[in-house]
Amino acid sequence: MKLKVTVKYFGSVRDDSGTEKEYLTLEESSSVSDAMTLLKEKHLALKARKGQILFALNQNYSSLEAELNDGDELALFPVVSGG
């Protein structure tokens, strides 16, 4: 069974992807890491970030190991620092 995930991009990650939102179709039991592998192939500028992306799954911060479910929303944010 395939699952469909909505991917939303924010800040400079949106600039790197060239889009605000897209839909990704993945195999069942896929993780955030699996989604990122596909997204980095599709948007080469994301490869250069090397771990400088934060993830939110259904509006809660998430790790790369989190499992995705059909209908999930995955948001990608740039890592920010302040002073």
C-alpha positions as CSV (number, residue, x, y, z in Angstrom):
1,M,0.0,0.0,0.0
2,K,1.2,3.5,-0.8
3,L,0.8,6.5,1.4
4,K,0.5,10.1,0.5
5,V,2.1,12.9,2.6
6,T,1.8,16.6,2.2
7,V,5.2,18.3,2.4
8,K,5.3,22.0,3.4
9,Y,8.4,24.2,3.2
10,F,9.2,27.2,5.2
11,G,11.9,30.0,5.1
12,S,15.0,29.3,3.2
13,V,14.1,25.6,2.8
14,R,11.1,26.8,0.7
15,D,13.6,28.8,-1.4
16,D,15.8,25.7,-1.9
17,S,12.8,23.6,-2.9
18,G,11.3,26.2,-5.2
19,T,7.8,25.5,-3.9
20,E,5.6,26.1,-0.8
21,K,3.9,22.7,-0.8
22,E,3.9,19.4,-2.6
23,Y,2.6,15.9,-2.3
24,L,4.8,12.9,-1.9
25,T,3.9,9.2,-2.5
26,L,5.8,6.7,-0.4
27,E,5.8,3.0,0.4
28,E,4.0,1.9,3.5
29,S,6.2,2.0,6.7
30,S,8.3,4.9,5.3
31,S,10.0,7.3,7.7
32,V,10.8,11.0,7.6
33,S,14.3,9.9,6.6
34,D,12.9,8.0,3.6
35,A,10.9,11.1,2.6
36,M,14.0,13.2,2.8
37,T,15.9,10.9,0.6
38,L,13.3,11.3,-2.1
39,L,13.1,15.1,-1.6
40,K,16.9,15.6,-1.8
41,E,16.9,13.7,-5.1
42,K,14.1,16.0,-6.4
43,H,15.4,19.2,-5.0
44,L,19.2,19.1,-5.2
45,A,19.7,22.3,-3.2
46,L,18.4,20.4,-0.1
47,K,21.4,18.1,-0.3
48,A,23.7,21.0,0.6
49,R,22.0,21.6,3.9
50,K,23.5,18.5,5.5
51,G,21.4,18.2,8.6
52,Q,20.4,21.8,8.8
53,I,16.7,21.1,8.5
54,L,14.1,20.8,11.3
55,F,11.1,18.5,10.8
56,A,7.5,18.8,12.1
57,L,5.1,15.9,11.6
58,N,1.5,16.9,12.0
59,Q,2.6,20.2,13.7
60,N,4.9,18.5,16.3
61,Y,8.7,18.5,16.0
62,S,9.9,15.1,14.8
63,S,13.1,13.1,14.1
64,L,14.2,11.4,11.0
65,E,13.2,8.1,12.5
66,A,9.5,8.9,12.8
67,E,7.2,6.7,10.8
68,L,4.8,8.3,8.3
69,N,1.2,7.5,7.9
70,D,-1.2,8.2,5.0
71,G,-2.4,11.8,5.1
72,D,0.4,13.1,7.3
73,E,1.7,16.6,7.0
74,L,5.5,16.9,7.0
75,A,6.9,20.5,7.4
76,L,10.5,21.4,6.8
77,F,12.1,24.4,8.4
78,P,15.6,25.9,8.4
79,V,17.6,25.6,11.6
80,V,17.7,29.1,13.1
81,S,19.9,30.6,15.8
82,G,19.5,33.8,17.7
83,G,21.4,35.9,20.1
